[in-house]
Amino acid sequence: MISNARLFVFISLLGISSAGNIKVSRHDVRKFPDSFVFGAATASYQIEGGWDEDGKSENIWDRLTHTEPCSIADCSNGDIADDSYHLYKRDVEMMRELGLDFYRFSLSWSRILPTSFPDKVNEAGIQYYNNLIDEMLKYNIEPMITLYHWDLPQKLQEMGGWSNPYIVDWFADYARIAFENFGDRVKYWITMNEPREVCYQGYGTVTKAPRLNIQGIAEYMCAKNLLMAHAKAYHIYNEEYRQSQNGVIGITLSAHWYYPETDADIEAAAEVIEFEWGQYAHPIFSEAGDFPPVMREKIAAKSAEQGFPRSRLPEFTPEEIDYVRGSSDFFGLNHYSTYIVYRNQSLNNYHNVPSYYDDMNAAPYQSSEWEHGASSFLKVVPDGFYRLLTDIREKYNNPPVYITENGYSTYGGLIDDDRIAYYRKYLSAMLDAMDEGSDVRGYAAWSIMDNFEWMQGYTERFGLYEVDYESPERTRTPRKSAFVYKQILRTRELDMHYEPDTNVMTIDEGK
Ligand SMILES: *[C@@H]1O[C@H](CO)[C@@H](O)[C@H](O)[C@H]1NC(C)=O
C-alpha cells in the first residue's frame, strides 16, 4: 500500500490593502527553506549539436547514431540537437525567464580534448564553455558542471573505454583541464552522471552506447574503474584546487525506489536496491566502503557455480576502498520512478548465463495501474521518492543531497498538466522527507527544454520549453509547466493549485 504524502497546510498572508485590512486564507501551500536552490539540467550530447565543429572529435554517441541510426527510435541523432552550440544565449535567456538559481550542464570531452588526451586542448571548445559560463554569471546563475554525461571519446572506447583501468588516469587528466580552465568561476562539480546507466546499459546490455552486451562481466569492470576515476578526480580537486577555487564536488547516481511485492519479498527488494544504486552509493557513502556485501557474496557464489576461477565482480584492495570512501561532498540524485520486486522459483532457470539480474535473483516490474508519462518506465509514484530520500538519510548518515534530475516525459504540446502534476507531487514528497530531516539542498528539473532522449531520439519530450525541430532556429517555446515552475521559484512556495494567467514569458528584473 502506498500511503498518501501528508499535506502541510500553510497559512499565508495574502497582501495588505491600503485600507489596512489583512486577508488571511488557507491554501495547500508549502514553503521551501530560504537557502534552497532551484535549477534545471541538460547534457552536452543531448542539446549541443555542432558534432564536428571547430575541432570537436567523434564520441560514442556520434558513432552509434551514424553507424546504426535506426537503433534510435526515430532514426535521429544529436548532430544538431537543440543547436545550443550556437544558441547558448537563448538558453541563458530561458534560465532568466524561469528565474533559475543554477543550471546543470555537461562538458563534451571530445570537444575539449579532440585527441582524448591533454596533449592538445581545443581552444574553441574551451571558448564555448567560457562563453556559456560567463553569460550565466552575468545574471547570477550558478553553473553546475557534469564532467561526464555519457559521451566518451570514440578513441577511448576503442581502447576498452570504462572497462580499461587506464581510464582512471585518462579521466583524471581531463578533469584537471576542466578545473584549470573553469574552476575560477564554477563552484559545483559533478564527476559522473548515472554510473549504473553507463555500465549496466552500455556494457551489460544494448540500451545505451556503446551497446557492448557483455552481461555479468563488462558492467562490473566498468563499475570499479568508473568509481576509481571518480575518486581520482575528487582527490585532485580536493588536494589541488579546492583551497583556491572553493567549490564542492560530488557524483550523481540514478536511483529508483523498489517496493517488495509481498512481505516475503522484503529482502529481495532491499537486495535490488544494493545491486542498483547501492553498487555505487555503498563504496562512496557508507562507513565501510567497498561494493555492498550482498553483491560481493552473491556474485562470488554464482561465479564459482558457473566455473569462473574468481568472482566476476572485481575486488577493491583495502587502499582502494579508502580512496573511494568519502569521495563526494554531496549525493547527487537523479530520480524518476519506482518498481515492485518479487523473488520466486520462476527466476531460478538461468544459472549458466551470467547476468546482472541472475546475480541478484530478483525481478523488478511496474504496476500497469500506475499513471505514466511518454517514457514507459516513467510511472508516477511520488511516495517512492519520499522513501528513497528517507533511505539515503538513514543508510548514509544524512548526506547533503542535490536532486540533479527529476522530470516527466510527454509526446509534446504546450499544455502539459500531467507534467505539472508530476512536478508538484514529487516536490511535495521531497518536502515530506525534508520535514523529517533529509538534508536536500537543491533541485534541478530535467529538463529546461526538449532534447535528444538517447535511444528514444526526439519521440519523448522532457522540456519545460518545447523545441521545434522543424525550425532552423530550433525555436524554444515555454510550456504551461514553465510558468508553474517559474512561480514556484519566484515565491519559494509549492502551491498545488496555482494556475498561470499568462502565456507570455518575461524576465523578472532584479533576479
Ligand atoms: C512468481 O511471481 C510472479 C510475480 O508475482 C508471478 O507472476 C509468477 O507466477 C510467480 N511464479 C512462481 C513459479 O511462483
The ligand as a Gaussian input file, in Angstrom:
#p B3LYP/6-31G(d) Opt

LIG

0 1
 C        6.460000     -15.557000      -9.403000
 O        5.937000     -14.243000      -9.145000
 C        5.399000     -13.598000     -10.287000
 C        5.034000     -12.163000      -9.907000
 O        4.133000     -12.124000      -8.861000
 C        4.208000     -14.392000     -10.789000
 O        3.684000     -13.778000     -11.951000
 C        4.648000     -15.826000     -11.093000
 O        3.517000     -16.593000     -11.445000
 C        5.350000     -16.451000      -9.889000
 N        5.886000     -17.749000     -10.293000
 C        6.034000     -18.795000      -9.455000
 C        6.624000     -20.024000     -10.041000
 O        5.702000     -18.731000      -8.285000

